[in-house]
Amino acid sequence: MADLTVTVSDELMMKLSALAQAAGDVSVEEFARAILHREAERLDDAGANQKIEDRLRGLGYIS
């Protein structure tokens, strides 16, 4: 696993800390990893959906 350091503002850190605590995660880092993973999956899914839509459009099934 690669290590990455991300710098966030104090305001964002406070929000992340409060959200992590409310979500029951043990640390802000764990919570941030979960958010990043979820968002990456969502973006991958959106990209796949766009490719399917483009193919259907190219075949004339949708306009």
PyMOL commands that set and color helices and strands:
alter all, ss='L'
color gray80, all
select helices_A, chain A and resi 10-23+28-58
alter helices_A, ss='H'
color red, helices_A
deselect
rebuild
show_as cartoon
